Amino acid sequence: MRIKISYIIFVVLLIIATVYFFSNHKGTLNKRNSSFAIDKLDEITQIQILDDTTKLILTKQNNNWKVNQKYLVKEWNIQNFLTAINRLQVLSPVSNLAKQQVCMILKKEGIKVEILKNNRVIRKYYVSKPSMNKSKTYMLMNKSKTPFVVRIPSFKGLIANLYVADENFWRNKIIFKYKPQDINSIQIQYPANSHKSFQIKNHNDGYFSMFDFEENVLSDFDVKKVARFFTYFQKITFDDIVTLDQNQKDSIIKSQAFATITVKDFSKNQNQLKIYRKPAEQEFDEYGKKALFDYNKAFAVFNNSNELILIHYYNIDPLLKEIDYFR
C-alpha cells in the first residue's frame, strides 16, 4: 500500500515538474522565446527580411503585396510564405553544449526577420542561413539567448530556404494583365516599318475605332478580330531579368526597338513594352539559313525602366499583329 502511495506521489510530482519546466519564465520552452508562428495572418501589413547588406520589404496594400514598393509580389510565393510562418513549430531547443555558438552565429550571420502590424513589430527573430546546416533550420527570438530547431509539419524542404532576400524571387513577372473591357486603347508601333503600325480605341459600348500610323481613321476593319485582340492581354509575362554589364544594356536600350506595345485603361493608367531583337545564339537556323536574330527570345524594357528583361515570342506573338491583319 505504501509503495502504491509513493508511486502516485512520484507521478504527481513528475507532472508538476514537467508543467513547471515548460511554462516557467526561465524554462527552456518559454513561450515568449519560442512563439515564432503567426496565428492571425490577415493582421500582417509588412515583412522585412535582412540578409547581410540586402534588406527586402514586403508590404501589404489594399490586399495586394508589393516588394520594395516597386513590384507586385508573385501570389504563389507570398501565400506559400504566409502558410509557412503560420505553421512554424519548435522541434527542440539547441543543446546546452551548442547553444552559445549557435546563438552567436545567428546574431552575427543569420537572416534577420521582422513582421509588422501597422508599423508595430509583432515578431522579430533570426533564422539560420541554408549554408549553416543542410538538414536543420535554427531560429532565435530577438533579445533571447535560447535558439531552437524549428519544423513545419509535412514540409520536407529546408525552412531556411523560404526566407529569401532576393527581390527578383518575389516580384511578379506579369507585364500585361487586363480584362478586355478595362482596356481603353492599344497601340502597336513598328519603328522600322511604320506602315504596319496601328492604334485601336475601345468606346466600351461594343464600338471600336481604328487608326493607322498617321492617325487616319480606318473605316473598314474586322470588328470580331479587334474584339478578340483585346482578350490577348489578360496575362502576358516575362521570363527573367537579363544580367549584362551596363554598357551592353545601354547599347540595347538606346538602339531602335523592333516593336512598342502601349496599353491604356479607362483610368488613364498606361503600361508600355519596348521589344528589341536578341542576337542569335547560333549562326545558322534549323534550316541551314543564316539566323538574323534569336527566333525564340527577345529583349524588352517595361515602362521605360533601366532594366532589361527576357521574353519568349510564344508569349507575345499574339500581340504582334500588323494593321493588315484587321482589314
C-alpha positions as CSV (number, residue, x, y, z in Angstrom):
1,M,0.0,0.0,0.0
2,R,2.9,2.4,0.9
3,I,4.6,1.5,-2.3
4,K,1.5,2.4,-4.3
5,I,1.0,5.7,-2.5
6,S,4.7,6.5,-3.1
7,Y,4.3,5.7,-6.8
8,I,1.3,8.0,-7.0
9,I,3.1,10.8,-5.3
10,F,6.1,10.4,-7.6
11,V,3.9,10.6,-10.7
12,V,2.1,13.7,-9.4
13,L,5.5,15.4,-8.6
14,L,6.7,14.4,-12.1
15,I,3.7,16.0,-13.7
16,I,4.1,19.2,-11.7
17,A,7.8,19.4,-12.5
18,T,7.1,18.9,-16.2
19,V,4.5,21.6,-16.3
20,Y,6.9,23.9,-14.4
21,F,9.7,23.1,-16.8
22,F,7.7,24.0,-19.9
23,S,5.8,27.0,-18.5
24,N,8.2,28.7,-16.1
25,H,9.5,32.0,-17.5
26,K,13.0,30.6,-17.1
27,G,12.2,27.3,-18.7
28,T,13.7,26.0,-21.9
29,L,10.4,26.4,-23.9
30,N,9.4,29.8,-22.6
31,K,6.5,30.8,-24.9
32,R,7.8,34.3,-25.4
33,N,11.1,33.0,-26.7
34,S,9.7,30.2,-28.9
35,S,6.5,31.6,-30.4
36,F,7.7,32.1,-33.9
37,A,4.4,31.2,-35.6
38,I,1.9,33.9,-36.5
39,D,-1.8,33.0,-35.9
40,K,-3.6,36.0,-37.5
41,L,-2.1,36.3,-40.9
42,D,-4.6,38.9,-42.0
43,E,-3.1,41.3,-39.5
44,I,0.3,41.3,-41.1
45,T,1.0,44.5,-43.0
46,Q,4.7,44.2,-43.6
47,I,7.5,41.7,-43.6
48,Q,11.2,42.6,-43.6
49,I,14.0,40.2,-44.4
50,L,17.5,41.3,-43.9
51,D,20.3,39.2,-45.4
52,D,23.8,40.6,-44.9
53,T,23.5,44.0,-46.6
54,T,20.3,43.3,-48.5
55,K,17.0,44.5,-47.0
56,L,13.9,43.2,-48.6
57,I,10.5,44.7,-47.6
58,L,7.1,43.1,-48.5
59,T,4.3,45.5,-47.9
60,K,0.5,44.7,-48.0
61,Q,-1.5,47.5,-49.7
62,N,-5.2,47.1,-50.5
63,N,-4.9,43.3,-50.2
64,N,-2.0,43.3,-52.7
65,W,1.6,42.6,-51.7
66,K,4.4,44.7,-53.1
67,V,8.2,44.1,-52.9
68,N,10.3,47.1,-52.0
69,Q,7.4,49.4,-53.0
70,K,8.2,48.7,-56.7
71,Y,6.7,45.5,-58.0
72,L,3.7,43.3,-57.2
73,V,4.6,40.1,-55.4
74,K,4.1,36.7,-57.1
75,E,0.9,35.4,-55.5
76,W,2.1,31.8,-55.0
77,N,5.3,32.9,-53.3
78,I,3.6,35.1,-50.7
79,Q,0.9,32.6,-49.9
80,N,3.4,29.8,-49.5
81,F,5.5,32.0,-47.2
82,L,2.5,33.1,-45.1
83,T,1.4,29.5,-44.7
84,A,4.9,28.6,-43.6
85,I,5.1,31.3,-40.9
86,N,1.7,30.3,-39.7
87,R,2.7,26.6,-39.2
88,L,6.1,27.1,-37.6
89,Q,6.7,24.8,-34.7
90,V,9.6,24.3,-32.3
91,L,11.1,20.8,-32.7
92,S,13.6,21.1,-29.9
93,P,15.9,23.6,-28.1
94,V,19.5,23.6,-29.1
95,S,21.6,21.6,-26.7
96,N,23.4,23.5,-23.9
97,L,26.7,22.5,-25.4
98,A,26.0,24.2,-28.7
99,K,23.6,26.9,-27.5
100,Q,26.1,29.7,-27.1
101,Q,27.8,29.0,-30.5
102,V,24.5,28.8,-32.4
103,C,23.2,31.9,-30.7
104,M,26.4,33.8,-31.7
105,I,26.3,32.7,-35.3
106,L,22.6,33.6,-35.7
107,K,23.0,37.1,-34.4
108,K,26.2,37.7,-36.4
109,E,25.4,35.9,-39.7
110,G,21.8,34.9,-39.6
111,I,18.8,36.3,-41.6
112,K,17.0,38.9,-39.6
113,V,13.2,38.9,-39.8
114,E,10.7,41.5,-38.7
115,I,6.9,41.0,-39.0
116,L,4.8,44.1,-38.5
117,K,1.2,45.0,-38.0
118,N,0.5,48.7,-38.8
119,N,4.2,49.7,-38.1
120,R,4.2,47.8,-34.8
121,V,6.7,44.8,-34.7
122,I,4.8,41.7,-33.6
123,R,7.7,39.2,-34.3
124,K,11.4,39.8,-34.6
125,Y,13.8,36.9,-34.9
126,Y,16.9,35.4,-36.5
127,V,16.9,32.5,-39.0
128,S,19.9,30.4,-39.9
129,K,21.2,30.6,-43.4
130,P,20.9,27.4,-45.5
131,S,24.7,27.1,-45.6
132,M,24.8,26.8,-41.8
133,N,23.1,23.4,-41.7
134,K,21.7,21.5,-44.7
135,S,19.2,19.5,-42.7
136,K,18.1,21.8,-39.8
137,T,16.8,25.4,-39.5
138,Y,17.6,27.3,-36.3
139,M,15.7,30.3,-35.1
140,L,16.4,32.7,-32.3
141,M,13.9,35.3,-31.0
142,N,15.3,38.8,-30.6
143,K,16.8,39.5,-27.2
144,S,16.7,35.8,-26.4
145,K,19.7,33.6,-25.7
146,T,17.9,30.3,-26.4
147,P,17.9,29.2,-30.1
148,F,15.6,26.4,-31.3
149,V,15.4,23.9,-34.1
150,V,12.1,24.5,-35.9
151,R,9.9,22.5,-38.2
152,I,6.8,22.8,-40.3
153,P,4.5,19.7,-40.2
154,S,4.6,17.8,-43.6
155,F,7.2,20.2,-45.0
156,K,10.1,18.2,-46.5
157,G,12.4,21.1,-47.5
158,L,14.7,23.3,-45.5
159,I,12.8,26.1,-43.8
160,A,15.7,28.5,-44.1
161,N,15.2,28.4,-47.9
162,L,11.9,30.2,-47.5
163,Y,13.5,33.4,-46.1
164,V,14.7,34.9,-49.4
165,A,16.0,38.5,-49.6
166,D,16.3,38.5,-53.4
167,E,13.9,41.0,-54.9
168,N,13.6,39.0,-58.2
169,F,12.4,35.9,-56.4
170,W,9.4,37.7,-55.0
171,R,8.4,40.0,-57.9
172,N,5.5,39.2,-60.1
173,K,6.6,38.7,-63.7
174,I,3.4,39.9,-65.3
175,I,3.7,42.6,-67.9
176,F,0.0,43.0,-69.0
177,K,-2.9,41.8,-67.1
178,Y,-6.2,43.3,-68.3
179,K,-9.8,42.3,-68.6
180,P,-10.8,43.2,-72.2
181,Q,-13.5,45.6,-71.0
182,D,-11.0,47.6,-69.0
183,I,-8.7,48.5,-71.9
184,N,-9.3,51.9,-73.4
185,S,-6.7,51.8,-76.2
186,I,-3.9,49.6,-77.7
187,Q,-1.2,50.9,-79.8
188,I,1.3,48.7,-81.7
189,Q,4.3,50.6,-83.3
190,Y,6.9,49.2,-85.6
191,P,9.6,52.0,-85.9
192,A,11.4,50.4,-88.9
193,N,8.1,49.6,-90.6
194,S,5.7,52.4,-89.6
195,H,3.1,51.4,-92.2
196,K,2.4,48.3,-90.2
197,S,1.6,50.2,-87.0
198,F,-1.9,50.9,-85.7
199,Q,-4.0,52.0,-82.8
200,I,-7.4,50.8,-81.6
201,K,-9.7,52.6,-79.2
202,N,-12.4,50.9,-77.2
203,H,-15.5,53.0,-76.6
204,N,-16.8,50.4,-74.2
205,D,-20.2,50.1,-75.8
206,G,-19.3,47.5,-78.4
207,Y,-17.9,50.2,-80.7
208,F,-14.3,50.4,-81.7
209,S,-12.3,52.9,-83.7
210,M,-9.0,52.1,-85.5
211,F,-6.2,54.4,-86.8
212,D,-3.2,53.9,-89.0
213,F,0.3,55.1,-88.2
214,E,-0.6,58.6,-89.4
215,E,-3.7,58.6,-87.2
216,N,-6.0,58.3,-90.1
217,V,-9.3,56.7,-89.2
218,L,-9.9,53.3,-90.8
219,S,-13.5,52.7,-91.9
220,D,-13.1,49.1,-92.9
221,F,-11.8,46.6,-90.4
222,D,-12.9,43.2,-88.9
223,V,-14.6,44.0,-85.6
224,K,-14.5,40.4,-84.5
225,K,-10.7,40.3,-84.9
226,V,-10.4,43.6,-83.0
227,A,-12.6,42.3,-80.1
228,R,-10.7,39.1,-79.9
229,F,-7.4,41.0,-79.9
230,F,-8.4,42.8,-76.7
231,T,-8.6,39.3,-75.0
232,Y,-4.9,38.6,-75.6
233,F,-3.8,41.0,-72.9
234,Q,-5.2,39.1,-69.9
235,K,-1.9,37.6,-68.8
236,I,1.4,38.3,-70.5
237,T,4.6,37.6,-68.6
238,F,8.3,37.9,-69.0
239,D,10.9,35.1,-68.3
240,D,13.8,36.7,-66.4
241,I,15.9,39.7,-65.7
242,V,18.8,40.0,-68.2
243,T,22.2,40.1,-66.5
244,L,24.6,42.1,-68.8
245,D,27.1,44.7,-68.0
246,Q,25.8,48.3,-68.1
247,N,27.4,49.2,-71.4
248,Q,25.8,46.2,-73.1
249,K,22.4,47.1,-71.6
250,D,22.7,50.7,-72.6
251,S,23.6,49.7,-76.1
252,I,20.5,47.6,-76.5
253,I,18.2,50.1,-74.8
254,K,19.4,53.0,-77.0
255,S,19.0,51.0,-80.2
256,Q,15.9,51.1,-82.3
257,A,13.1,48.9,-80.8
258,F,11.6,46.3,-83.1
259,A,8.2,47.0,-81.7
260,T,6.5,49.1,-78.9
261,I,3.2,48.0,-77.3
262,T,1.3,50.6,-75.3
263,V,-1.9,49.8,-73.4
264,K,-4.1,52.3,-71.6
265,D,-7.0,51.6,-69.3
266,F,-10.1,53.8,-68.6
267,S,-8.4,55.2,-65.5
268,K,-5.7,56.7,-67.8
269,N,-3.1,54.3,-66.5
270,Q,-0.5,53.2,-69.1
271,N,1.8,50.2,-69.5
272,Q,4.4,50.1,-72.3
273,L,6.7,47.4,-73.5
274,K,9.5,48.1,-75.9
275,I,10.8,44.9,-77.7
276,Y,14.3,44.5,-79.0
277,R,15.7,41.8,-81.2
278,K,18.1,39.5,-79.4
279,P,21.2,38.4,-81.3
280,A,21.1,34.7,-82.5
281,E,22.9,32.3,-80.3
282,Q,23.8,30.2,-83.3
283,E,25.0,31.5,-86.7
284,F,22.5,29.3,-88.7
285,D,18.9,28.4,-88.0
286,E,17.5,24.8,-88.1
287,Y,17.0,25.1,-91.9
288,G,20.7,26.0,-92.5
289,K,20.0,29.6,-93.3
290,K,21.8,32.4,-91.6
291,A,19.9,33.4,-88.4
292,L,19.2,37.1,-88.4
293,F,18.2,37.1,-84.7
294,D,17.0,34.8,-81.9
295,Y,13.7,33.4,-83.1
296,N,12.6,32.2,-79.7
297,K,13.5,35.0,-77.3
298,A,13.7,38.8,-77.3
299,F,14.9,41.6,-75.0
300,A,12.5,44.1,-73.7
301,V,12.1,47.2,-71.5
302,F,8.9,47.7,-69.5
303,N,7.7,51.2,-68.7
304,N,11.0,52.9,-69.6
305,S,12.9,51.3,-66.8
306,N,16.6,50.8,-66.9
307,E,16.0,47.1,-66.5
308,L,16.4,44.7,-69.4
309,I,14.0,41.7,-69.3
310,L,13.9,38.5,-71.4
311,I,10.6,37.4,-73.1
312,H,9.6,34.5,-75.2
313,Y,8.0,35.1,-78.6
314,Y,5.3,32.4,-77.9
315,N,4.1,34.8,-75.1
316,I,4.0,38.0,-77.1
317,D,3.4,36.7,-80.7
318,P,-0.4,37.1,-80.3
319,L,0.1,40.8,-79.6
320,L,2.4,41.5,-82.5
321,K,-0.3,41.9,-85.1
322,E,0.1,44.2,-88.1
323,I,-2.6,46.6,-89.4
324,D,-3.4,44.4,-92.4
325,Y,-4.4,41.6,-90.0
326,F,-7.6,43.5,-89.2
327,R,-8.6,44.6,-92.7
